Amino acid sequence: MDATLTQTAPATDLSHTSAPATKQRIVRVVLFVWTILIACPIRYWPVDDTVDNTWVFAMNYAATHGFAIGRDLIWTTGPLGYLVFPMDIGNNLAHALAFQCALWVVLVAIFADVFFRARLSVRNLSYFSIFFSLSAPLYWFNFMGLENLLLAGALVLLVLARQNGGIGRYSAALALAGVTPLIKLTAGMLAGSAVLGFLIERFWTRRGSVWREITLAIAIPLAVTAAGCWIFLPSLEAMAHYVRASIEIVSGYSSAMSEWGDPMEFAGVADALIGIGALLFIRNKGNRSTAWSLAALLAAPLLMSIKHGFTRQGVHVINFFCFAGLALALIALVVPLGGKRSIVAFLVMLNFGVLSLEYMFARLDFRQAISEVTGIRGASLAIGAVRFGTLRTVLSAETDYTPEARVEPEIRAIVGESPVASLSLVYSGAVMEELNLQLYPVVQRYSAYTPYLDQWNAAWIRDQGPRYLLFDGHTIDDRHPWAETPAMWMEVYRWYDTRRQGLHSLLLERRATPRFEHLRSIGHQNIALARGMDLPTSAEPVFWTLACGNSATGTLRKAIFRIPRVTMWVEASTGGPRPFRIVPEVLTSPVLGNYLPASLAEFSSVLAARANLTPAVRKLTFGGPGISSYSPACNVEFLVPAR
């Protein structure tokens, strides 16, 4: 053991001295088995026609077809991401199961240390297991979760290193922290913030004797991440693009994906934080050092989990409540829970159990939630993976794609073997249609919600666009389909014509030459955002850009919480005004104004080879609860095509 990582004497098993040793060993083994089943990382998925399943399909398809993160595409996941949510495409399933088994071996070793080597009391281990079980949905959320299991393992090792000592535990925790950004950059940010909190507390209590820990905290994670990038990314430029694009996605999420939810959920946050504080500090004067070290370790990750859970509220709140369960589990490992503190521990556990039922279980399928907290779900998938051939047959049988989501036969016949990309929300059916699918960099358009990401997709359309594009006209959150990614759509408008409109899909074909070479300005106008703007009367297409930065309030909201939705009302010559959600940040790219299409039929008409249209849109107005987050005075530029 290393003295520099030892603060207090390890807890010994004194809470049940009268209980037979055999009984305690049996309880330890049972709790250990339960914990490693909850931590089982075996995952695999069939193909279906949901929005989120589409990006899972895209990342699996990319891994099989040689697309590289940072060079060819970007998503919220890193170069190892596809190993977390494998589909039976190419060799992905076999590679992922090998990776997941290796990860399970690591987690089993960590929890064996917790239950059998760290000399923790059965009482503490019981509370740890219960709280850890209540964090289980965090390890399954939205096809992801294994990065959170790695994070949990790293945090457990940091707690043990602080309490019981051991440079090996500390080094292993740092190595796991270095792996997390290879799966998901935000997981790396959580791990990094926890390590930083750990070091701040160590430096505060030990002053100048922690330089070795600081040196290791810099060297080990960077070395692991750098080695992973060197192996799995094609170049330093690709690594820079991955980091830059991931930061763009994280920064843009606060305004582009924000959604309101039940305000009472914030009371649940306060309740959970009070419970964490109570377990740390109430009747715990003799262990203040341990309590403050845990507070330093967990403070930043807890705050980040609040933002993650409440930017897009609804089911996403389980990200906070599950992480709160993990925090309570870590605290329960090393703080006293017997004697005068037993009632505190019991009340905190009872209270958090009620919170979990209200704010976590109620937002999931109840049977699914039970299977996760008991460990049954992971164990059943692990058993299913043993017979690999049967597993592939089962996954094929579970593929579920409705006829409405499939490409119409007449369009499929036109496309043939030609390269094709899909601008639709859902396109995982390409694997069933056996299309020659091409992927643009941000694999689902709705996530290109910053100018950098939108321009990246636009450049791909301009320089590498395939012969055909497919589009179904659907968007998320009632967004305007063209204003959602205006830079990309401008290049589509320049380079593609309507080939055929089907019942559910629009087929576009690439032109030999662009519609126009560039746009020329025809004037600027300062507007009050709330009053909107009148569009110039013109028979030719008119584009507009909107430069409207965040207000001071908006900057603060974006940094620490969320910006509510902003609405654009489109006033046309026929019919009443139509509201659409917009992302103001991307409107610095030109948006087609007077012909602005919103339906599949309108897109078909606007993109027709010889379109002869009458300008339909006369005025645009802006509103919604998020409008106060932007500057009230904005600059509009009008542009027209130059041939």
Summary of the structure (lengths in Angstrom):
residues: 643
radius of gyration: 27.1
end to end distance: 74.5
largest distance: 91.0
contacts: 2240
relative contact order: 0.11
helix: 59%
strand: 13%
